[in-house]
Amino acid sequence: METIHRIAFGGGCHWCTEAVYNSLKGIISVEQGFVASEGEESSFSEAVIVRYDPIKISLEDLILIHLYTHKSTSNHSMRKKYRSAIYTFETVDAERCALALQKFQENFKSPLITTVLPFKEFKISDKAFQNYYFKNPYKPFCTTHIAPKLKLLLLKFTDQVDHVKVLNQ
């Protein structure tokens, strides 16, 4: 049985999303770039592909972290570029994601707008932008937008965080 699973997340800036998932235990790799689904969601949107060990971190934990680290209840004007989505590679994961979203709705006052979509295509970001936060933690964008998300991880999801990596920044 395959021990490494994969899922993709989009919601906000992929620099932010990449830093969030690279900060967690059980993550094998994070690829930052642009994901397309199908139909109305066939245009590319900023996202990451996460490869993870489900023995060390659950799909449900990954989803809950995703919901808390981007504007998962805000249908703002930039949603085409920053689609709030979970992209699945397997049918069984699509079902699990949909159930998790229903379950986690109770944690939010406003309705979640995050959708579950089938993964279709990926374009990786330029190498200069990969692992952006950990290469540039003191740049203004990083201190303003990414560092607060990592602080939230440390406070709300402390058991899932790789503290050595996050606290060394």
DAHUJO-V436364 format. One line per field, one symbol per residue. phi: phi as a letter, one per 40 degrees, with the letter a starting at -180 (. if undefined). psi: psi as a letter, one per 20 degrees, with the letter a starting at -180 (. if undefined). A space follows every 50 residues. Layout:
phi: ???
psi: ???
This chain:
phi: .ccbbbabbbabdccccccdcccbcgccabbcibbbbbgcbcccbcabbb baccccacdccccccdccbaccbbcccccccbccabbbbbdccccccccc ccccdccbccccbcbbbccbaabccddcbcfdcccbcbcdccccbcdccc cddcccbdccccccccccc
psi: ppiprqqqpqgbphgggggghijqqipgqpppcpqqcrcikiqqqprqpp proihhpqhggggggghijrmijomrijhghmpnqppqhqghhggggggg gggihiipgqppipqpqppgqppqrqhhiqkggihlijqggghghgghhh ggghghlhhipnhgggii.
